[in-house]
Amino acid sequence: MSTAPRLTALDALHRSLGATMTDFAGWDMPLRYASERDEHNAVRTRAGLFDLSHMGEITVTGPEAAAFLSYALVGNIATVGNGRARYTMIVQEDGGIVDDLIVYRLGETEYMVVANAGNAQIVLDALTARVGGFDAEVRDDRDAYALLAVQGPESPAIMKAVTDADLDGLKYYAGLPGTVAGVPALIARTGYTGEDGFELFVAPEHAEQLWRALTEAGAPHGLIPCGLSCRDTLRLEAGMPLYGHELTTALTPFDAGLGRVVKFEKDGDFVGREALTAAAERAESAPPRKLVGLIAEGRRVPRAGFPVVADGKVIGEVTSGAPSPTLGKPIAMAYVDAAFAAPGTEGVGVDIRGTHEPYEVVALPFYKRQK
């Protein structure tokens, strides 16, 4: 029996704006409002407004909250300062990636773990299973928050019109409590677009008031509502991994080229340490397939799962692909054999329904904003 998708606090508003809705990780979410290309370009050049209320918030509190999170996750959470955030991962005992996460330190003994929508329950269950023996509590706070994001070069100007919080002093991957358009919020300088921007965690009952205020403040700056479709092309151009595509339980952080998030030097044991130690050694001696960027020479778009080929042999697999509005060409991320991973490697193609389309191998990301 299929269950009806969950609705965010902004569902009626999205429909009133004419959004095309889609089922995403069990949620009914806006895919686009009008043109995906226009929404993408608005974020790159002006600003876009997103509803991300499908993300999963899990609060961890208690005297040993930091020690517990350092045990449960691969990062060293004990070194995260008050008001700062850290990108990290949770893995299985065999080192396979369960999810990539952002952990915000909200207070001396309080943290918020933000999981991907499709993995929120899995992460919650894993943390709950791992907390035994620690003086810490894991709380499911998914219903306590709506999450709005303002992304793009105009986002600081838009936010300054609706808050007196110290945005100039708010660094990337930091968060502070404040009031935005009269609404209490956690204001985080984070995002998934490759642009400057803010993510605003608020009570669901305040979501519509905040959306309307941001829309009004953003109008002179060219802000428009944006759906999940352009969020995907934005993160792809920025070389940001997506769980289920670049990250899976079949891969360790070292396989994904993200071994830097694993902190072996932290105190105490952590879940997956032994397997990840072996994975790190393997990556040194016999590099696994590497994640690279591919830019099409033609117009055909590669999709996840398409084989990457060279010399008539399969040398890898596309994990994400789409037309790039910024580059004006189809692009893809793919895992390829290390021998073919160097930028400029010749003779690499993607098998698109039996035809080997030529592609240029490039370093990630495809796009990097000017500071």
NUZAFI-153406 format. One record per residue (C-alpha): z, y, x. Coordinates in nm, 4 decimals. Example, Ala and Ser with C-alpha at 12.3 -4.5 7.8 and 13.67 -1.06 7.14 Angstrom:
<pts>
{zz->0.7800; yy->-0.4500; xx->1.2300}
{zz->0.7140; yy->-0.1060; xx->1.3670}
</pts>
This chain:
<pts>
{zz->0.0000; yy->0.0000; xx->0.0000}
{zz->-0.1054; yy->0.3331; xx->0.1496}
{zz->0.1417; yy->0.6191; xx->0.1361}
{zz->0.0404; yy->0.9746; xx->0.0537}
{zz->0.0158; yy->1.2022; xx->0.3594}
{zz->0.3037; yy->1.4419; xx->0.4234}
{zz->0.2501; yy->1.8092; xx->0.3485}
{zz->0.3612; yy->2.1018; xx->0.5643}
{zz->0.5365; yy->2.4030; xx->0.4128}
{zz->0.2033; yy->2.5881; xx->0.4395}
{zz->-0.0081; yy->2.3336; xx->0.2514}
{zz->-0.0768; yy->2.5519; xx->-0.0561}
{zz->-0.1569; yy->2.8490; xx->0.1665}
{zz->-0.4103; yy->2.6486; xx->0.3702}
{zz->-0.5847; yy->2.5398; xx->0.0512}
{zz->-0.5900; yy->2.8970; xx->-0.0804}
{zz->-0.7686; yy->2.9962; xx->0.2432}
{zz->-1.0360; yy->2.7325; xx->0.1799}
{zz->-0.9308; yy->2.5029; xx->0.4635}
{zz->-1.0963; yy->2.1652; xx->0.5035}
{zz->-0.7984; yy->1.9297; xx->0.5096}
{zz->-0.7726; yy->1.5954; xx->0.6909}
{zz->-0.5185; yy->1.3158; xx->0.7261}
{zz->-0.3803; yy->1.3394; xx->1.0795}
{zz->-0.0955; yy->1.1119; xx->1.1917}
{zz->0.0218; yy->1.0787; xx->0.8337}
{zz->0.0061; yy->1.4517; xx->0.7593}
{zz->-0.2447; yy->1.6496; xx->0.5530}
{zz->-0.3546; yy->1.9134; xx->0.8045}
{zz->-0.6198; yy->2.1884; xx->0.8187}
{zz->-0.9187; yy->2.0685; xx->1.0214}
{zz->-1.1027; yy->2.4007; xx->0.9977}
{zz->-1.1145; yy->2.7071; xx->0.7733}
{zz->-1.4778; yy->2.8077; xx->0.8267}
{zz->-1.6573; yy->2.7612; xx->1.1583}
{zz->-1.4994; yy->2.5499; xx->1.4334}
{zz->-1.6981; yy->2.7441; xx->1.6921}
{zz->-1.5787; yy->3.0799; xx->1.5581}
{zz->-1.2177; yy->2.9582; xx->1.5581}
{zz->-1.2513; yy->2.8274; xx->1.9142}
{zz->-1.4069; yy->3.1520; xx->2.0378}
{zz->-1.1412; yy->3.3610; xx->1.8599}
{zz->-0.8681; yy->3.1857; xx->2.0627}
{zz->-1.0621; yy->3.2290; xx->2.3882}
{zz->-1.1357; yy->3.5994; xx->2.3345}
{zz->-0.8838; yy->3.7313; xx->2.0773}
{zz->-0.6269; yy->3.5141; xx->1.8962}
{zz->-0.5858; yy->3.2226; xx->1.6580}
{zz->-0.3032; yy->3.1186; xx->1.4256}
{zz->-0.2174; yy->2.7474; xx->1.3928}
{zz->0.0116; yy->2.5401; xx->1.1718}
{zz->0.1579; yy->2.2677; xx->1.3955}
{zz->0.4376; yy->2.1588; xx->1.1633}
{zz->0.3338; yy->1.7953; xx->1.2039}
{zz->0.4886; yy->1.7824; xx->1.5535}
{zz->0.8157; yy->1.5894; xx->1.5816}
{zz->1.1379; yy->1.7713; xx->1.6753}
{zz->1.4325; yy->1.5608; xx->1.7945}
{zz->1.7609; yy->1.7294; xx->1.8888}
{zz->1.9864; yy->1.5803; xx->2.1566}
{zz->2.3390; yy->1.7162; xx->2.1917}
{zz->2.6613; yy->1.6279; xx->2.3684}
{zz->2.8375; yy->1.6521; xx->2.7056}
{zz->2.6046; yy->1.3891; xx->2.8547}
{zz->2.2842; yy->1.5042; xx->2.6849}
{zz->2.1164; yy->1.5965; xx->3.0149}
{zz->2.2204; yy->1.2738; xx->3.1866}
{zz->2.0986; yy->1.0723; xx->2.8885}
{zz->1.7590; yy->1.2452; xx->2.8783}
{zz->1.7177; yy->1.2001; xx->3.2535}
{zz->1.7785; yy->0.8270; xx->3.1973}
{zz->1.5549; yy->0.7980; xx->2.8888}
{zz->1.2631; yy->1.0067; xx->3.0251}
{zz->1.0787; yy->1.0159; xx->3.3592}
{zz->1.1681; yy->1.3804; xx->3.4366}
{zz->1.4837; yy->1.5312; xx->3.5819}
{zz->1.6176; yy->1.7052; xx->3.2729}
{zz->1.9419; yy->1.8005; xx->3.4516}
{zz->1.7486; yy->2.0675; xx->3.6437}
{zz->1.6046; yy->2.2393; xx->3.3337}
{zz->1.7668; yy->2.5819; xx->3.3050}
{zz->1.8991; yy->2.7316; xx->2.9826}
{zz->1.6093; yy->2.8722; xx->2.7832}
{zz->1.3481; yy->2.6815; xx->2.9842}
{zz->1.1163; yy->2.3955; xx->2.8881}
{zz->0.9718; yy->2.1011; xx->3.0770}
{zz->0.6656; yy->1.8809; xx->3.0285}
{zz->0.7620; yy->1.5155; xx->3.0714}
{zz->0.6981; yy->1.1639; xx->2.9431}
{zz->0.8790; yy->0.8699; xx->2.7906}
{zz->0.7648; yy->0.5282; xx->2.9134}
{zz->0.8247; yy->0.1617; xx->2.8432}
{zz->1.0104; yy->-0.0618; xx->3.0913}
{zz->0.6667; yy->-0.1622; xx->3.2273}
{zz->0.5809; yy->0.2039; xx->3.2913}
{zz->0.3320; yy->0.2349; xx->3.0050}
{zz->0.3272; yy->0.5830; xx->2.8495}
{zz->0.4926; yy->0.5960; xx->2.5058}
{zz->0.4306; yy->0.9698; xx->2.4657}
{zz->0.4101; yy->1.2975; xx->2.6518}
{zz->0.6774; yy->1.5456; xx->2.5485}
{zz->0.8101; yy->1.8963; xx->2.5902}
{zz->1.1877; yy->1.9233; xx->2.6297}
{zz->1.3477; yy->2.2621; xx->2.5561}
{zz->1.7007; yy->2.3370; xx->2.6729}
{zz->1.8538; yy->2.5349; xx->2.3861}
{zz->2.2091; yy->2.5602; xx->2.5185}
{zz->2.4625; yy->2.4209; xx->2.7626}
{zz->2.4635; yy->2.0774; xx->2.5944}
{zz->2.1734; yy->2.1037; xx->2.3472}
{zz->1.8104; yy->2.0039; xx->2.3945}
{zz->1.5074; yy->1.9775; xx->2.1688}
{zz->1.2499; yy->1.7081; xx->2.2403}
{zz->0.9070; yy->1.7736; xx->2.0844}
{zz->0.6935; yy->1.4631; xx->2.0384}
{zz->0.3359; yy->1.4216; xx->1.9210}
{zz->0.3041; yy->1.3737; xx->1.5465}
{zz->0.1716; yy->1.0182; xx->1.5633}
{zz->0.4497; yy->0.9091; xx->1.8018}
{zz->0.7479; yy->1.1003; xx->1.6615}
{zz->0.9101; yy->0.7985; xx->1.4940}
{zz->0.8433; yy->0.5766; xx->1.7981}
{zz->1.0028; yy->0.8341; xx->2.0304}
{zz->1.2979; yy->0.8812; xx->1.7938}
{zz->1.3534; yy->0.5046; xx->1.7797}
{zz->1.3296; yy->0.4728; xx->2.1594}
{zz->1.5770; yy->0.7558; xx->2.2223}
{zz->1.8158; yy->0.6158; xx->1.9619}
{zz->1.7966; yy->0.2715; xx->2.1279}
{zz->1.8600; yy->0.4204; xx->2.4743}
{zz->2.1527; yy->0.6519; xx->2.3949}
{zz->2.4165; yy->0.3762; xx->2.3917}
{zz->2.6789; yy->0.4318; xx->2.6627}
{zz->2.6173; yy->0.8080; xx->2.6817}
{zz->2.8349; yy->1.0760; xx->2.5228}
{zz->2.5336; yy->1.2201; xx->2.3426}
{zz->2.3838; yy->1.2232; xx->1.9951}
{zz->2.0173; yy->1.1913; xx->1.8923}
{zz->1.9227; yy->1.3701; xx->1.5688}
{zz->1.5979; yy->1.3591; xx->1.3739}
{zz->1.5172; yy->1.7257; xx->1.3039}
{zz->1.1555; yy->1.6862; xx->1.1917}
{zz->1.2359; yy->1.8239; xx->0.8460}
{zz->1.4358; yy->2.1156; xx->0.9877}
{zz->1.1380; yy->2.2939; xx->1.1429}
{zz->0.7991; yy->2.4371; xx->1.0656}
{zz->0.5959; yy->2.5206; xx->1.3760}
{zz->0.3441; yy->2.8052; xx->1.3960}
{zz->0.1449; yy->2.8969; xx->1.7057}
{zz->-0.0263; yy->3.2213; xx->1.8027}
{zz->-0.2683; yy->3.1544; xx->2.0885}
{zz->-0.5114; yy->3.3746; xx->2.2774}
{zz->-0.5251; yy->3.6839; xx->2.5004}
{zz->-0.4225; yy->3.9142; xx->2.2139}
{zz->-0.1173; yy->3.7041; xx->2.1223}
{zz->0.1383; yy->3.9144; xx->2.3192}
{zz->0.0228; yy->4.2345; xx->2.1455}
{zz->0.0369; yy->4.0659; xx->1.8043}
{zz->0.3846; yy->3.9264; xx->1.8669}
{zz->0.5173; yy->4.2603; xx->1.9922}
{zz->0.4255; yy->4.4095; xx->1.6542}
{zz->0.6598; yy->4.1690; xx->1.4722}
{zz->0.9501; yy->4.1109; xx->1.7124}
{zz->1.1755; yy->4.3079; xx->1.9458}
{zz->1.2444; yy->3.9984; xx->2.1583}
{zz->1.1834; yy->4.0405; xx->2.5316}
{zz->0.8365; yy->3.8864; xx->2.5464}
{zz->0.7564; yy->4.0427; xx->2.8840}
{zz->1.0527; yy->3.8566; xx->3.0322}
{zz->0.9592; yy->3.5290; xx->2.8607}
{zz->0.7908; yy->3.3109; xx->3.1209}
{zz->0.5465; yy->3.0266; xx->3.0607}
{zz->0.7390; yy->2.7148; xx->2.9533}
{zz->1.0426; yy->2.9106; xx->2.8398}
{zz->1.1935; yy->2.9791; xx->2.4995}
{zz->1.4423; yy->3.2202; xx->2.3499}
{zz->1.6022; yy->3.2649; xx->2.0080}
{zz->1.4895; yy->3.5780; xx->1.8280}
{zz->1.3736; yy->3.7271; xx->1.5019}
{zz->1.0035; yy->3.7403; xx->1.4184}
{zz->0.9016; yy->3.9402; xx->1.1096}
{zz->1.2612; yy->3.9150; xx->0.9882}
{zz->1.2667; yy->3.5366; xx->1.0322}
{zz->1.5037; yy->3.3600; xx->1.2777}
{zz->1.2915; yy->3.1644; xx->1.5257}
{zz->1.2857; yy->2.9859; xx->1.8560}
{zz->1.0102; yy->3.1735; xx->2.0406}
{zz->0.8485; yy->2.9530; xx->2.3059}
{zz->0.5768; yy->3.0568; xx->2.5504}
{zz->0.3939; yy->2.7274; xx->2.5304}
{zz->0.0665; yy->2.6024; xx->2.3867}
{zz->-0.2154; yy->2.3536; xx->2.4007}
{zz->-0.5219; yy->2.5750; xx->2.4301}
{zz->-0.5412; yy->2.6924; xx->2.7909}
{zz->-0.4632; yy->3.0485; xx->2.6784}
{zz->-0.1491; yy->3.2600; xx->2.6770}
{zz->0.0400; yy->3.2157; xx->2.3548}
{zz->0.3571; yy->3.1452; xx->2.1637}
{zz->0.4928; yy->2.8617; xx->1.9528}
{zz->0.7433; yy->2.9589; xx->1.6836}
{zz->0.9935; yy->2.7069; xx->1.5483}
{zz->1.1322; yy->2.8265; xx->1.2137}
{zz->1.2940; yy->2.6859; xx->0.9010}
{zz->1.0245; yy->2.5514; xx->0.6635}
{zz->1.1264; yy->2.7955; xx->0.3891}
{zz->1.0368; yy->3.0856; xx->0.6209}
{zz->0.6963; yy->2.9520; xx->0.7269}
{zz->0.4823; yy->3.1296; xx->0.4675}
{zz->0.6536; yy->3.4668; xx->0.5189}
{zz->0.5947; yy->3.4364; xx->0.8937}
{zz->0.2307; yy->3.3245; xx->0.8556}
{zz->0.1512; yy->3.6236; xx->0.6315}
{zz->0.3256; yy->3.8689; xx->0.8660}
{zz->0.1399; yy->3.7330; xx->1.1691}
{zz->-0.1892; yy->3.7449; xx->0.9779}
{zz->-0.1297; yy->4.1108; xx->0.8918}
{zz->-0.0165; yy->4.2048; xx->1.2433}
{zz->-0.3078; yy->4.0143; xx->1.3934}
{zz->-0.5833; yy->4.1625; xx->1.1785}
{zz->-0.6504; yy->4.4623; xx->1.4102}
{zz->-0.6636; yy->4.2181; xx->1.7044}
{zz->-0.9174; yy->3.9796; xx->1.5504}
{zz->-0.6710; yy->3.6968; xx->1.4786}
{zz->-0.7989; yy->3.4254; xx->1.2437}
{zz->-0.6476; yy->3.1002; xx->1.1125}
{zz->-0.7479; yy->2.7964; xx->1.3178}
{zz->-0.7518; yy->2.4237; xx->1.2469}
{zz->-0.7008; yy->2.1072; xx->1.4482}
{zz->-1.0700; yy->2.0701; xx->1.5292}
{zz->-1.0853; yy->2.3760; xx->1.7548}
{zz->-0.7438; yy->2.2882; xx->1.8986}
{zz->-0.9067; yy->1.9697; xx->2.0266}
{zz->-1.2031; yy->2.1463; xx->2.1914}
{zz->-0.9704; yy->2.4104; xx->2.3393}
{zz->-0.7392; yy->2.1521; xx->2.4974}
{zz->-1.0396; yy->1.9499; xx->2.6186}
{zz->-1.1872; yy->2.2524; xx->2.7984}
{zz->-0.8428; yy->2.3148; xx->2.9508}
{zz->-0.8261; yy->1.9541; xx->3.0754}
{zz->-0.5113; yy->1.8780; xx->2.8762}
{zz->-0.4518; yy->1.5104; xx->2.7906}
{zz->-0.4274; yy->1.3846; xx->2.4325}
{zz->-0.2121; yy->1.0854; xx->2.3483}
{zz->-0.4237; yy->0.7911; xx->2.2330}
{zz->-0.7126; yy->0.9144; xx->2.4466}
{zz->-0.6137; yy->1.0071; xx->2.8046}
{zz->-0.2612; yy->0.8648; xx->2.7630}
{zz->-0.1738; yy->0.5189; xx->2.6242}
{zz->0.0833; yy->0.2421; xx->2.6729}
{zz->-0.1788; yy->0.0664; xx->2.8888}
{zz->-0.1526; yy->0.3464; xx->3.1470}
{zz->0.1345; yy->0.4655; xx->3.3649}
{zz->0.1696; yy->0.8353; xx->3.4545}
{zz->0.0199; yy->0.7463; xx->3.7955}
{zz->-0.2851; yy->0.5877; xx->3.6320}
{zz->-0.3295; yy->0.9083; xx->3.4344}
{zz->-0.3104; yy->1.1277; xx->3.7449}
{zz->0.0210; yy->1.2709; xx->3.6253}
{zz->0.2556; yy->1.0988; xx->3.8678}
{zz->0.4025; yy->1.4396; xx->3.9494}
{zz->0.6080; yy->1.4289; xx->3.6270}
{zz->0.7983; yy->1.1198; xx->3.7513}
{zz->1.1085; yy->1.2294; xx->3.9454}
{zz->1.2310; yy->0.9370; xx->4.1564}
{zz->1.4741; yy->1.1645; xx->4.3413}
{zz->1.6974; yy->1.2265; xx->4.0377}
{zz->2.0434; yy->1.0747; xx->4.0181}
{zz->2.0881; yy->0.7371; xx->3.8563}
{zz->1.8521; yy->0.4844; xx->3.7078}
{zz->1.5908; yy->0.5625; xx->3.4434}
{zz->1.3815; yy->0.3524; xx->3.2101}
{zz->1.0715; yy->0.2290; xx->3.3914}
{zz->1.1855; yy->0.3199; xx->3.7437}
{zz->1.1024; yy->-0.0195; xx->3.8991}
{zz->0.7591; yy->-0.0467; xx->3.7373}
{zz->0.6742; yy->0.3148; xx->3.8214}
{zz->0.7770; yy->0.2654; xx->4.1851}
{zz->0.5231; yy->-0.0172; xx->4.2049}
{zz->0.2626; yy->0.1944; xx->4.0207}
{zz->0.3118; yy->0.4778; xx->4.2687}
{zz->0.2619; yy->0.2389; xx->4.5610}
{zz->-0.0518; yy->0.0936; xx->4.4002}
{zz->-0.1931; yy->0.4419; xx->4.3447}
{zz->-0.1450; yy->0.5148; xx->4.7171}
{zz->-0.3009; yy->0.1943; xx->4.8512}
{zz->-0.5654; yy->0.1231; xx->4.5880}
{zz->-0.6306; yy->0.4295; xx->4.3720}
{zz->-0.6809; yy->0.3386; xx->4.0057}
{zz->-0.9604; yy->0.4887; xx->3.8023}
{zz->-0.9359; yy->0.8662; xx->3.8127}
{zz->-0.9570; yy->1.1123; xx->3.5276}
{zz->-1.2551; yy->1.3430; xx->3.5809}
{zz->-1.4598; yy->1.5959; xx->3.3909}
{zz->-1.8199; yy->1.5298; xx->3.2922}
{zz->-2.0719; yy->1.7984; xx->3.1946}
{zz->-2.3909; yy->1.6942; xx->3.0184}
{zz->-2.7313; yy->1.7873; xx->3.1511}
{zz->-2.8762; yy->1.7288; xx->2.8037}
{zz->-2.7545; yy->1.7946; xx->2.4489}
{zz->-2.6189; yy->1.4562; xx->2.3405}
{zz->-2.2420; yy->1.4482; xx->2.2888}
{zz->-2.0333; yy->1.1680; xx->2.4447}
{zz->-1.7468; yy->1.0243; xx->2.2399}
{zz->-1.4279; yy->0.8349; xx->2.3236}
{zz->-1.5006; yy->0.4770; xx->2.4227}
{zz->-1.8559; yy->0.5351; xx->2.5500}
{zz->-1.9181; yy->0.3622; xx->2.8883}
{zz->-1.9670; yy->0.5712; xx->3.2029}
{zz->-2.2381; yy->0.4155; xx->3.4203}
{zz->-2.3874; yy->0.4374; xx->3.7704}
{zz->-2.6418; yy->0.2142; xx->3.9443}
{zz->-2.6760; yy->0.0134; xx->3.6241}
{zz->-2.3058; yy->-0.0789; xx->3.6193}
{zz->-2.0152; yy->0.0367; xx->3.4040}
{zz->-1.7824; yy->0.2437; xx->3.6246}
{zz->-1.5562; yy->0.3961; xx->3.3611}
{zz->-1.5007; yy->0.5046; xx->3.0049}
{zz->-1.5050; yy->0.8345; xx->2.8162}
{zz->-1.1626; yy->0.9234; xx->2.6701}
{zz->-1.2549; yy->1.2517; xx->2.4950}
{zz->-1.5865; yy->1.4279; xx->2.4380}
{zz->-1.7161; yy->1.7240; xx->2.2400}
{zz->-1.9579; yy->2.0167; xx->2.2533}
{zz->-1.7950; yy->2.2958; xx->2.4587}
{zz->-1.8363; yy->2.6355; xx->2.2896}
{zz->-1.7321; yy->2.8120; xx->2.6127}
{zz->-1.9694; yy->2.6236; xx->2.8453}
{zz->-2.2452; yy->2.5822; xx->2.5872}
{zz->-2.2865; yy->2.2141; xx->2.6809}
{zz->-2.1333; yy->1.8795; xx->2.5821}
{zz->-1.8328; yy->1.7863; xx->2.7991}
{zz->-1.6082; yy->1.4856; xx->2.8359}
{zz->-1.3013; yy->1.3564; xx->3.0131}
{zz->-1.3338; yy->1.0035; xx->3.1474}
{zz->-1.1564; yy->0.7529; xx->3.3680}
{zz->-1.3970; yy->0.6425; xx->3.6421}
{zz->-1.3729; yy->0.4212; xx->3.9503}
{zz->-1.2331; yy->0.6186; xx->4.2434}
{zz->-1.5609; yy->0.5834; xx->4.4380}
{zz->-1.7388; yy->0.7938; xx->4.1744}
{zz->-1.4632; yy->1.0500; xx->4.1094}
{zz->-1.5542; yy->1.3190; xx->4.3636}
{zz->-1.7023; yy->1.6348; xx->4.2087}
{zz->-2.0779; yy->1.6382; xx->4.2531}
{zz->-2.1135; yy->1.2577; xx->4.2732}
{zz->-2.4760; yy->1.1833; xx->4.1889}
{zz->-2.6233; yy->0.9186; xx->3.9635}
{zz->-2.3449; yy->0.9174; xx->3.7055}
{zz->-2.4318; yy->0.8934; xx->3.3379}
{zz->-2.2881; yy->0.8084; xx->2.9982}
{zz->-2.4297; yy->0.5254; xx->2.7906}
{zz->-2.4942; yy->0.6908; xx->2.4558}
{zz->-2.6206; yy->0.4209; xx->2.2214}
{zz->-2.8233; yy->0.2450; xx->2.4862}
{zz->-2.9563; yy->0.5511; xx->2.6674}
{zz->-2.8044; yy->0.6528; xx->3.0002}
{zz->-2.7661; yy->1.0288; xx->2.9734}
{zz->-2.7133; yy->1.2105; xx->3.3084}
{zz->-2.3800; yy->1.3880; xx->3.3626}
{zz->-2.2337; yy->1.6031; xx->3.6377}
{zz->-1.8917; yy->1.4966; xx->3.7694}
{zz->-1.6569; yy->1.7967; xx->3.7966}
{zz->-1.2904; yy->1.8593; xx->3.8691}
{zz->-1.0654; yy->1.9347; xx->3.5736}
{zz->-1.0094; yy->2.1673; xx->3.4002}
{zz->-1.3492; yy->2.2838; xx->3.2752}
{zz->-1.2002; yy->2.6220; xx->3.1848}
{zz->-0.9205; yy->2.8255; xx->3.3393}
{zz->-0.8138; yy->3.1583; xx->3.1945}
{zz->-0.8067; yy->3.4683; xx->3.4102}
{zz->-0.4455; yy->3.5714; xx->3.4762}
</pts>
